[in-house]
Amino acid sequence: MPMRSPLATAQAQLDAYNAKNMLALLSCYAEDAELYGIGGELLARGHDQLRARFQMRFAEPDLRARLLSRTVVGNVVVDSEVITRNFPEGLGTIEYLGVYEIEAGVIKRSRVAFGEKFVGCKAG
């Protein structure tokens, strides 16, 4: 099987997230992948910790990420998205920025930032 390009890897990750397909999602990440907040704090390392993090999100019935823009520079992909979520205070959206460092067709490191949260509205 040919190695996925950084663009194809980022798209496969987004598609698997929106399908809530854990196996497909984890296949986009290296076994020892690291997920960081944009400030450098480690949020998850490896498939077990990633699985636990994504399982919480996948329990939300309205979970959906909508891609606003994507930039690819070499093996780095930057996605700007709006994510529809089921927050404790109600249905809403949150701004999201993901920076994915892709090696050998899988995400090796990811840095994420969350922006403004809006409750009471749903992204299309």
N, C-alpha and C positions, 0 to 999 in steps of 0.2 A: 504494500500500500504506500503510495507516495506521501511524503511529508506535507502537511498543510502549510500554506503561507500564513504569515502573521494576520493578514486580512481575513482569510478563511477561518483561522482559529478564533479570532474575535467574534466573527459572525456565528460560528458554531456554538460558542459559549453563550451568546445572547439568545439564540434559538432554543438551546437546551434549557436555559433559565426560564424563558417564557412558556415552554412546554412542561416545566416542572419535572424534567427528566434527569434524575440524579446521576444515573450511570453515564449518560451522554455529557452532562455538565462536568463531572469529575474527569472524564476522558480528555477534556480540554486543558486540564491542569497537570503539571508534573507531580509525581508522587510526593515530593518534598517541597511543593510550592509554598510560597510565603505571601500572606495577605497583610498589608500594612495600611494604617490610616495615613493620610497625606502628611501628617506631622511626624511620622516615623514609628508610631506605636504598633507593635505586632498584634494583629487581630486573630490570625489563624496560621498554623503551619501544618502542612501535610493533609492528606485526604480525610483522615478522621475528623480533624478540627474543621475543615471546610464543610464536610458533610453535616456536622452538627449545626454549623452556622446557616447553611442553606435549608436544612430541614425546617428550622423555625420559620423561615420566610415562605417556604412552599406550603405551609399549613394555612396561609392566608388565601381565601378564595378569589380575591380580586387582584392578586399580584400580577403585575405586568410591567415590563420595561419598554419604553418607547425611545428609540434612538433619535436624537436630535442632530448630532453631527459626529463624524469619525475622521480622525487624522492618523495616517500611517507614515512613520519615518523609520525606515530600516526595519528592525525587529520590535519597535515600540508602536503600540496602538493606543490612541486616546479616544475614549468614547464619552460624549456628553449625552445624558439620558434624563428622562422624567419617569419616575417609577410610581405606579399606582399601588398603594398599600392599604391594608386594613389596620389602622392605628387604634389603640385603645379608645381614643376619643372620637373615632369614626373614620369613614372612608376619606382618603386624601391622596396627595402626591408629594413627592420629595425630589429635589434636584440631586443628580448624581454625576460624578466624574470618576471614570475608571482609567487608570494608566496601566497597561498590560505589557510586561516585558516577556517576549516570546522566544523560546529557545527550542530548537528541534521540533517545531510544530505544536508545542504546548506552552501554556502560561507558566513561567518559572517564578515571577514576582509580579504582584499587583499592588498598586496604591490606589486607595479610594478616598473620595471626599463627598460629603453630603452637604447640600445647600439648604435652601429655605424649604420648610414643610408647610403645605397648605392642607387644611382639613375642610371637608365639605365640598370638594370638587374632585372630579375624576378626569385624568388625562385620556385622550382618545386612543 
